[in-house]
Amino acid sequence: MSQENRLEKTNRINLLFDFYELLLTEKQQTFLKYYFHDDFSLGEIAAEFEISRQAVYEHIKRAEQVLEQYEEKLGLLKKHERRVQELEKLRGLVNASEMARNEKTNVNEIVDQLEAWE
């Protein structure tokens, strides 16, 4: 796997984790945090929990699968990404429009608030 693909995967897992963390077991949460958030190696996690690297790998792979299953069923990340894109389009349309400057400012403040809720 290339460095770029690894980074993409890490970003996706971190985003999925943000949405579905509380639906994972405590062990799944811990291993994913160590591996993806804190950048621990499999060996470091294995030493911390006194288990094999293979066991750590299997726990992480299973947790990744669970996150993907939740996303497949609930689609929270997909909906989030779509909202972000639509808000950016809205911001672009407002800024390109012939609205008065203060109206643009007001609409952009509303878009800012909507983005903050994400």
N, C-alpha and C positions, 0 to 999 in steps of 0.2 A: 504494500500500500504506500503510495507516495505521501510526502510530507503534507502536501495540500489536502489530499483526501483524509489524512489523519486529523488535520485541523478542522475540516468540515464536519467529520464524524464527531469530534470532541465538542464542537459548538452545538451540533444537533442534540447530542446526549445531554449537554448542560441545559439547553432550552427545554427539552422534554422533562428533565429532572425538575426544573422550575415549576412546571405545570403539574406534574404527577408525583412529586416527592412523597407526599403524605399517603399515597396509595401503595407504596413499597413497604416491604418489611424493614425493620430497623437495620438488619444486617445488610440488605441490599442498599439502603440509604448510605450506610457507613462506607461500604466498599466503593460505591460510585463516587462519593465525596472524596475519598482518599485518592482514587485513581484519576478521576477527571477534574476535580476542583483543585486538589492539592498536588497533583502530578507525582504521586508516589508510584514506584515501580511495583510490579507483581511481587518481586522478591521482598521489597520493604513491607508491603502489606502482609505477606505470608509470615514474615518474622514477627511483626506486631501481634498477629493473632495466633501464632504458633500452629500454622497449617501449611500445606504444600502450596507452591506457586500454581500448580494445576487446579487446586481447589479454589484459589482466589480467582483464577481465570474463569472457571466455570460459574462461580457466583456472579461475576461481572457480566459475562455473556448472557446469563439467564436474566439478570436485572435489565440489561439492554433490550432483550426480547420482550420483557414485560412492559417496558416503557413504550416500545413500538406498538404493542398490542393495544395499550390504552389509547395511544394516538390514533390508531386505526379505527377504534370504536368511538372515541369522543371527539377527535379532531380539533382539540383546543389550540395546538400550535399552528395548524393550517389556518384556522379562523383568525388567530392573532396576526399571522403574517399577511393575510388578506386585508385586515383592518388597517395595518400599518401602511400597506401599499395604497389603499384608498384614501387615507388621510394625507399621504404625500401628494397624490393626484389632486386632491381638494386644495391643498396649500398652493400647488402650482397654478391651478386655475384661478384662484383668488389673486395671486400675485401678478398674473398675466392679464387680469381683467382691468376694466377701466373704472373700477370702484374708487371712491375717494380714499385717500391715504388712511384716514381715521377708521373708515369701514373695514379696510384691509387689516388694519391693526386689530380691530375687534374680532374679526373672523379668525385671524391667526392665533389670537389668544384662546379662542374656543378650541381650535385644533390642538393647541399646546395642552390644554386641559384634558382633551380626549386622549392624547398620546400618553399623558401622565397616568391615566387610569389603566393603561395596558399593563 
